[in-house]
Each structure stands twice: as C-alpha cells, then as structure tokens.
Amino acid sequence: MEFKYDIRDLKFILKEWLPTEEVLSCDRFKGNFTLDDVDMLLNEGYKVSREIVHPINAPGDKIGVKFDKGVVTPAPGFKEAYQYLQQNGWGSSSECIKVETGMPLMLYKANAEINTAACPALTSCVKLTSGAANLIFRFGTKKDQDMFVSKMLGGYWQGTMCLTEPNFGSDIVDIITRSYPTHDPRIWKIKGTKMFITAGDQGTCANTIHLVLARPEGGAMGSPGIGLYIVPKYWVNDDGSMGDSNDVTTVGIEHKMGLHAQATTLLNFGDEDNCRGIMLGPAPDANGFSQGLAMMFHMMNESRIGTGHNANTQGAAACYFASQYATERIQGRPFGVKGAERVPIIRHEDIRRMLLDMKAHVEGIRAMIFKGFYYLDIENNSPDKEKAKRCGSFAEILTPLVKCYGSEASVGVITQAIQVLGGVGYTQEYPVEQYLRDSKILSIWEGTSFIHANDLIGRKMRMKEGTTFTAWMQDIRSFIDANMNMPNFEKEMSQLDKGYQAAADVRATYDSWYADLKNKRRLIPLYAIRALFVFAKVYVSMCLMDQARIAASKLDTLTEGEADYNYYQGKIASARYYLNNILPGTPVLAALIKSEEDSVLTCPEEALIVS
C-alpha cells in the first residue's frame, strides 16, 4: 500500500490553531522562519519521507540488523537514510538547542512525525543523537562541544543514552557501573555493563558517543552519587580526530518483537580496564555528591515526550493505512437492504466507528503533544520570562500525560486498524501489523506507564505545594467557562464540564490520601494510571474542542465541495466523537478511584501465582 500521511492536520496545528507566529518572533528564529515556510517545509518533508525513508521500512523489518563476531551490520539502506536526514537539515541540526539555523520545536517535530510514521526504527536514532548533543551543549565545556557536536549533527557520529543495567532497570539509583579518577580530573575510567541500549551500536556511523551514568569511586549512595560521562566507542583525540578503541564492547543485540532494524544492545565498558569517559558537570563534592542524574533528566524528559509522540505517530500511520484500505476493499452489502450491491467497507457502520475512533484519538493526542511543544518553545526562547516559566511548568505536567496516555492509546488505535483490514491485517502483506509490533515497546521505553503515572500524582500534582497544578487546572476551567455556550457544541461542552469535575474529584481524592498516608498509602500507586487517564482525556478533550471551535468558524465561510470543507467537517466530527464517546468514561473512573476498591491489595499473593 502507498504511504500516505495527513500533513493537512499538521498544517492546521501550526497555521490555524497554535500561536506559531509568537514562537517565530523570538530572537532565535526571527529572520530564519516565517509562517509562510510551513507549507514548503512540510511538503518537502513529506516528499523525503515517501522517497527516502519509507522505502527502507519493510525491508528493514524483514531483514533486520545483524550481529556477527562482535560486528553490527545495519539493515539495507539505513546508513544512507540516517546520514541523509542528518546532513540535509531533517535531523539533529534542526532540533538542537544552540544551532543558529535550528527550527522551533513545533516545526521540527511536525517533520519528524512524518518521518517516524514512514520508518519508526530509523528516527529514534536521530532523536537520541539530538538528545546527546543537547546534553553536551548544556553541560559540556567548549572543548567538548567542539570535539563532539559538529560530527554528531552532521551524521558522521551518533549518540546514545546508557542507563539500564542487567539487574537495574527503572531503579537507576541502584546502578553498579563505576567510574574511577585518573591523573586528569575530567577523565575517568569507566567499568560496568549497560543493556537495552537503543542504537547502542547501530552500524550507521564511524563512532558512537555514549552518555553513560556511573557512580564515581567513593560517591554517595542513591541518586545524588551518580555521575554522567561522555564515553566514545572510539576515543577522540584533542584535535577532534578519531583515535583507538575505547574498550566499549558490543556483547550482543536483543531479539525483539518489533523494531527489527534498530539495534538494541548489551554493552560492556572497561573489560580490559581501558575505557575512558569525560565527566560532564563538576566533580563529586566533599559529600560524594554529583549531578549526573539531574543532568541526564534533561535528555530523559526529551525522550519521554518523544516516545509518546512516536507512539501516536505510529497509531496515525496505521489509521491512514486502514482508511485507505477501507475505500478499496469491496465486501458486504448495506445493513438491512435486500438486493443491494456490494460496497466498499468504509460504508459499513462499524468500520466507520473504528475509523472515527482512531481519527479522534490520533488528532486529540497530537494536539496535546503539540501544545506541549509550543510550551517548550516559549519556555526556551521567549523574552517574557514570566510566561516562559509558566509554559515550562505546564510542559512538565504534560510530559507524563503525553508519554503514558500517548503510548497506551496507540496500541488500541493500531489494533483497530488491523481489525479494519480483517484477516489480511494479521498478515505481513500489509504494513499495519508491523506498527503494532514496533509500537508496543513505547509503553515501556523511558519508563513504564506506571512510572509516569506515579510522576504525575506524586510530583507534578504536588510540586510547589500544588500551585502549579492548580494553575494548569485553572487553564482548563477558563476554557470551559469562556466556551460553555459555544453554538452547536452545548452537549460537548457539558461533557467537558463533567470531565473537568471528574478530574477535580480525582485530585481531591489524592489530596485526602496523601493527608492520611498511614491508612491510604497503597491506594496512591494502585490508582495512579487511572488517575492519569482522567487528566489526559480531559486535556485532550479541551484541545479537540478548541480545534472544533476554529473549524466551525472556517466552515461558516465555505460551501460543500470547496477545498477544506471535508477537512473541517472531520475536525468537528473528531471532537464530537471523543467528547461524547470517550470523555464520558472519566466520571466512571473518578468514581472508581473514590470507591477505594482494594481487592488487588487484599488478594493473597499466592492466588496470583500458578504453582
């Protein structure tokens, strides 16, 4: 099937919904980009995704990355496609924080979304390189930046993030990889093992620059004692040239259900006691405290948002393939009409239900994600420091919603896409089943769904004594109050009002549980994911209604058959469907949370185990 993507919705977000011009007027982007560039960049990016990126997707899945005698061989075309994106402005140079020609995040991510849909196994390699380069920009010396960043942004070297260890996954504070001082205070010997390292040895670049967490010798226990190090696969000489092997060994690659063209590696550092790393940030203080984990959280948070975006993008691609198939597949007759001709399945009621359900979820979650990108652009670039601070705090709250709800919802979207295709959806003749295999990892990458739900209810909801979360909730409340009587959307706005009350009830319930930790402690994690789903669905609903408001005003100027008439009708349909079919579940979830039903806690452990 032909790769198609809805770039019209991305143009709507950037040109009609979000205040993109406010971002473009910031000093960093002024003179480099205007709103008139959006169409050209998206059109050209779409062409790149169709001609360069998507052709490697199916072969990459089928052939995969190979590992033999310690050497990784990339899937056919992956090296060339990776370097094309990096060297032609579609990759890290457009995303990084200190590159003069870099794009606003909103604009870059729109193009990155299309490429991710075209080949999910490729673009996270780009994203990791961007994140690693940004860490070096933020915390490295001028020498570090000169030695590493230009080659990373040019596609010659790539970057990774090395956190997980064989016995320590999300509990990073317990890592056992160690660093030892040398005669040079900035260079440390690294010794340990890291696993599940995405693109840890992808075979697409001459060198790989690992960002590695390790505990310095004598460092404090727990998270305060962890340091962060630049650890190249091949040492980089002072003049920037590539030197000898740095004692980083690829032990093996994981055999995965999806993302076959992306090497997920097991790496040993210092088998021969000759692995060197350059410490980022200050050396450990007198108490053995380092700042490594705090610095790494910058990359982790970028990756968390990117993971949720990646998931929704794959859901979108599956949705578009399913809609394309539904117009081509002739099967069945209209329900209850005797003697009727066979019709395309898109005319069957349940197929239409699934297509609109997918469309509403994809567009609503995309809207939430790009609202977050807008907040980050303002935080990082606006001269209005007070607004920048406020937007940054809102982006913090949205991060766990984007990552958790985005990755969980995409699995349901892709499953429905397979259902639309029927039996052939379960075969490899069509691309949709690959998206299901590729996307499932995204609910685990960068922390399982619970980790992000726990972040929401344990930190984001309570930071600054709850004032930040109150302001975020008030933002939703203000939208409802301003639009409660929106013509022709009274029913939907009433549902949003009820959803908001459900969210407020959930917050109040959690406040009461935190006030009674002695008796309610275990309820807090038990209901965390369901609480996150309530807040996410309410926020998605607000975004969809805001978009529907604009679409309705545009429709007032159009007649049926004119360009964009059906697009705006579709925007309204997405909002109506989500608010009338998905959002009404939030009061039910709120009631369940308030009920404190605890069979999970009272059930004997032995009853959960097959002996």
N, C-alpha and C positions, 0 to 999 in steps of 0.2 A: 504494500500500500504506500501511497505517496505521503511523505512527511509534510504535514500542514500544521500551522500554529496560529493562534488568534492574536496577532500583533495589534489588531484594532483595539482590543481591550487594554493593552499596554499604552497605546497612544491616548486612549481616553483617560487613563490614570494620570499620565504626565501632562496632557494638554488641556484637559477639561475638569478634572476633579481636584488634584492636589495643587497647591500653590508653587509649582515648579519655578516660576519666574523669581520668586523670593530667594530660592536657593541659587539660581543662576546669577542673581545680582550681587552675591557675596564676592568679595575681592578675589578670592582664589579662582573663580570661574568667569568673572566678568571679562568680556572680550574674547573668551575662548569658546563659549557656547551660548546659543540663544534658543528660544522655544522653537524657532524655525528649523533648528537642526534635528529635532526629534524624529520627524518622519524620515529624513535621509539616513540617519544612523540606524533606526530600526529596520528600515527597508534593506539597507546594505547588510546589517547583521543577520537578517533573515536569509538573505542570499548565501552568506557564509555558512550558516547552519545547514542549509539544504545541500550545498555543493561540496563543502569541505568536511563538516562534522558528522552529519547523519550517515553518509555512506560507510563510515567505519564502525557504526554501532552494531549491526547484526553480525558482521564477520568477527568483530571483537568479542562478542558474546559467545559465538560458536567456537572460535579458535582459542581465545583467552591468552593471558600472559603465561609464559613458560619459564620454568626454573630447572636448570640442569647444571650440576657440578659447581654450584655457587654463583652461577650467572643467570640473570634475569633477561629474558627476551620479550620485548613488548609485542602486543598484538599488532597485526599488519596495519600500517597507516597511522598508528597512534603517535609515534615520534614526530612525524611530519605535521599532523594536525595540531599537536600540542605546540610545536615551535611556530606554526603559522599564527595561531591565536596570540601567542606571546610576542611575536615580532611585528605584528601588524595592528597593534592597538586594541585588540579584542580581549586582552588578558590582564595580567597583573599591573602593567604600567598605567592602565586606566583606572585601577581600583585603589592603588596605594595612596597613603595619606599625604606624602610630601613630594609627589611628582607634579611638576608645574602643569603638565598637559592632562593630568588626571581628570576623569569625569566626576560629576556629582554621583553619589552612590545610587540615587534613584535611576539615573540614566544608564549607568554601567550595569546595574542589576537587571534592567529590562533586557538588555542584550545578552547578559549571562544566562538569563532564564531561557531564552530561545535555544542557546547552545546546550544547556543542560537537558532540555527536552530532547534535543537531537541525539545526544550521547552522554548519559549520566556518568559513565565510567571515566570520561575524559576531564570534565570541568572541575571536579573536586581537586584534581591535581593542580589545576591553575589556582583554585581558591587557597589551597594550602601554601603554595608559593607566595601568594599575596599576603597571607597572614604572617608567615615567617618574615617576609621582608618588612612588614609593618612593625613587627617586634624589634627588628634591628634598627629601623628608623627611630622608634620611640626610645629605646634603651641602650642602643649601641653607641660606641664612640664614632667620631668622624672617620677614623681608620676602618672600623668595622663596616660602616656604610660603604665606603669606597671599595673595600675588598670584596664585598658580597653582593650588594643590592643590584648594581647595574647588570651583572651577569644573570642574576635571578629574574629580573624583569625582562631581560632580552631573550629568555627561553633557553639559555645555554646551561644554566644550573636550575635545579628545582629545590623547593623547601618542604619540610615535614614538621610534624608536631609529635614528640615522643613522650608519652605519659604512661600508658598502661604497661604493666609488668605481668608475668605469668601468674603470680599469686595476688596481684593487687590491680583491680580494675578502677572502679569509680572511687575507691577509698585511697586516693592519691597520697594522703598524709602518711601512709604506711610504706611507701616505696623504699626499696633497699638498694637501688642504684646509687653508687657513691662517687664522690669527687675528692681528689687529693691535691694539695698545693704543690707547685713546682717553684723553681727559683724565680720565675716570672709571676708576679702577683695576679696577673689577669689570665694566665694559662693554668688549667687544672687537668690532671689525669682523670679520665672517666672509666668506670668499671661497673658493668651491670648488663641486664637484658631487658629489652622492650619488645612487646608483642602487639599484634593488631595495629601495626603502623601503616596507615593508608599511604600508598605510593612511597613506602619506605625504601624501595629500590625498584623504580618503575622501568628503568632501562631506556628512558627517553632523553636523558641529559648526561653530559660528561661528568657532572658532580652533583651530589645531593647534600644540601645544607640542613642538617637536623637541628631542631631546637629541643634540647633534652633537659628534663627535670632530673636532678640528682641531689643527694644530701651531702654537703661538704663534710669532710672529716672533722669530728668534734662539733658538728652542727646540732642545734636544738632538736628535740623530738617534735613530731607533729608538723603541721603546715608551716610554722614560722622558720623552720630549719632548712627548707628546701631552696636550692639554688637553680638558676637557669643558665644554660650554656649553649653556645654555637658550636656544633660538632660536625665538621665537614666529613664526608666519606673519604675524600682525598684532601690532605692538608693544603691550605692556601698560603703561599709564600708572601712575604712582605710586599713584593712588587705586584701582587694580585694574580700571579701565575699559579697553576695547579701543581702541587708537589706530589710526594709519595702517599701511599695508602695510609690512612689514619687509624688502622686497626678497628674498623667498623665492618662486621661480617654479617652478611645475609645468610641466616641459617635455613630459612625455608619461607614458602609463601602459603597462605591459607587456601584451602579448597572450599569455596563458598557457594551458596545457592544462587547468588547473583553477582553483578559487577565483576564478571569473569576477566574483563580486560584491565582491571585495576589491581595492581599487586598489593596485597595486604601482607606485611612481612613480619617475621620474627628476626630481631637484630641483636647481635652481641656487640658490646662495646668493651674493648680492652682485653680480649682473650690473651694477647701477648704483652699486656701491660704497657701498651704504647698508644693508647687513644687519648687525644688531647682535645680539650674544649676551652673556648674563650668565654669567661664569665660575663654575663650581662648584669648591669647594675653593680652596686657596691659589694665589696667582700663581706663575709659574715662579721657581725659586730661582736663585742665582748661577751654577749649572751648567746652567741651562736645563731643569731637570727639573720636570715637572708630574705630577699624579696622576690625569689624566683616564682613562687606560685601566684603571687599578686600580679606579677608582670605577665605570666602565661595566661591569666584570665582574660587579658585583652584579646589574645588570639582565640581562646576558647569561646568567648562570647561572640566574636565574629563568626566562628564556626557554628555556633548554636543557631544563630539566625539563618546562616547559610544552609544548615541542614534542614530546617523547616521549609525554607524556600525551595530547596532541591526536591523535597518530598512533594510539595504542592505542584511543582513544575512537572514532575513525572505523572502525577494524577491528571494534570491538564492535558499532557500529550496523549495519555490513554483515552481520555474523554474525547479528544478530537479524532483519534483513530476510530473510536466506536461510533461517533456521529457520522463519519464518512462512510463507514460500513453500513450503517442503518439506512442510508439513502440508496445504497447499491443492492442490498440483499432483498430479493423478492421472495416473500413467503407468507402464507396465510391470507385470509380474507377479513374484511371489516367485521367486527363482532356483531352478531345478530342480523347480518344482512345476507339473505339467501341468494345464491346465484351470482354473487359479486365476483369480480375479477381479483386475482391475487395482487397484493400491493407491496410496496417497499415496507420493511418492518418499522420504519420511523412513523408510520401511520397507526401503529398499534398502541393502545393506551399505556400499557405497562412499559413499553420501550420509551415512550415519551416521558413517563415518570422518571425512569432511570437517567435519561439524558438530562432532564432539567435538574434532577437532584445532583448529578455530577457538576453541571454547569454552575449551579448556585454555590456549592461548596468551593469549587475552584476559584470562582470570581470573588467570593466573600473572603476567603483566606488570603488570596492575592492582595486584596485591598488592605487587609490588616497588615500584611507584610510590608507593603509599600508605604503605608502610613509610618511604620517603624523606620524605614529607610529615610523618609522625609525628616523625621525627628533627629536621626543621626546626622544627616546633612546640616541641619540647623545647629545642632549641638557643636559640631566640629568647625563650622565656618561662619556662623552669624556674628555680626558685631554687637548685637543685642545680647549682652551676657546673661541677663536675667531670663530671657526667652530661651537662650541656648541651654541654660541649666535646667529649666522646666522640661524642655523637649528631651534632654538627656535622661531625666528621671522617668519620663513616660516610655522612652525606648527600653529602659531597664525592665519596666513592668511587662512590656510586650514580649520581651525575649523568651521567657518560658512559655508564653501562650503560643508564639509562633512555632517554637521548636516542638513542643509536645502535641498541641492540637493539630498543627500542620502535618506532622509525620503520622499521627494516628489516623487522621481523616483520610489521608491519601490512600491508605491501604483499602479502605472501604470504597473510595472512588474507583480505584483500579479494578477491584473485584467486580464492581457493577459494570465496568467497561467490558470485562471478559464475559459477563452474563449477557450483555447486548449482542456480542458476537456468537453466543451459543456454543455449540460443540467446537467450532473452529477456534474460538477464543482460548481453548485449552491446548491448542496445538502450537507448534513453533512456526507455522506458516505465516502467522500474523504477529506483529510486534508487541501486542498488548501483554502477553504473559511475561515477557521479559521485564516490563516495567514493574510487575508485581514482585518478581524475584529481586530486582535491583533496589526497589524502594523499601522493603521491609527492614533492612539494616538501619534505616534513618530514624526509626523509633528507638534505636539503641545507641547509635553514634552520638558522641558528645554528651553521653549520659542518658540513661533510660528515662522513660516518660515520668516515672515517679520522682526521679532526681529533680526534674524541672517543676513538677507539681509541688514538691517539698520546698523548692526555692521560692515559689510564688507565695505559699501560705506561711512559710517560716521566715522569709527575709523580705521579699518585695512588699508583702501586705503590711509588714510591721516596721520597715525602715523609717527612720526619723519619727519614731513614735506614731506611725501610721499616717502622718500628714501627707506624704507623697501619694499614697494610695487613695486617700480621701480626695486629693486634687484630681487624680485620674478618674475616679468615680464621678466627681462633680462635672467633669468634661462630658461624660455620657449623659448625665442628668440635664445639663444645659442644652444639649442637642435635642433631647426629648421634649423639654419644656418649650423650646423655640419652634418645634415642628409638630406638636401634638395634633394640631388641626390641619395638617397638610392635606389639601384637597385630593380626594380619591385614594388616600392612604390612611384613613382613620383607623381601619381594622388593624393594619400592620403596626401603626404607631401605638395602638393599645396593647398589642402583643409585646412590643419593645418595652413599654412601661411595666408590664407584668414581669418581663425578663429582668429588668433592672431591679425590681423589688426582690426577685429571687436572689440576685447577686448580693443585694444589701443584706438579705436574711442570712446568706451563707457567711458573709463577713461577720455579722453579729454573732453567729453561732461559733465561729472560730475565735472571736474575741473572748467569748464566755469560756471556751475550752482552755485557752491559754491562761485565763484567770483562775482556773481550777485544775492545774496540771496534775495535782496529786491523784485526782479521780478520772480525769479525761485525757491523760497523756496519750494513750494508744489510739484514741479516736482521731487525733490530728493527722497522722500519716495514713490511717485507714481510708479516709475520705478525701485525701488530697487531690487525686486525679479527677474525681468527680467535681470537686470544687473548681479546679482549673477549667474544666469543660464548661461550667456555668459562665465564668467570666469571659472565656474565649467566645462562646456563642453569642453572648450579649454584645461584645465588641464587634464581632463580625456583622451582626445584625445592624448595628449603628452605621457601619461603613456601607453596607448594602443600601440602607435607606437613604444615606447621603448621596450615593450614586444615583439611586432611583429618582431622587428629587431633581437632579440635574438632567437626567434622561427625559423626564416628563416635560421639563421646560423646553428641551430641544424638540421634542415631538410636537409641541404646540406650533412649531414653525414649519413642519413637514407634512406631506400627504403621502398616503400609501403608495409604494412604488419608488419613492425618491431614495437616493443614496442615504444610508444610515438609518432609514425608517425601521427596518427589521432589527438592526443592532440595538437601538434604543428600546424597542419593544422587549428585546431579550434581556436588557438590563433590568427593566421593571419586573419581568417575569422571574428573574433570579431572586430579586428582593422579596417579591410576594411569596414565592415558594419557600424560601428559607425562613422567613418570619412566621409563616402560617403552618409550616410542617416540621421544622427543626427547633426553632426557638421555644415553642410551647412545652418542650420537654424540660426546660430549665426549672420551672416551679416544681416539677416532679422530683428532679434531682435535689433541689433545695429542701424539699420535704423529707426526702430520704436521709439527707445529711442531718437534719434536725432531729430525726427519729432516733438517732444513735443506735441503730440496729447493730448488734455486736456478735452475731453467730460466728463470724470469722475469728473472733478473739476467744470465744468460749469453746469452739470445736477442738477436741483433743488433737494434738499433732499427729498421733498415731492413726487417726481416722483419715488423714490426708495422704497417707503413705500406703502403697501396696507392698506388703511384705512377702 
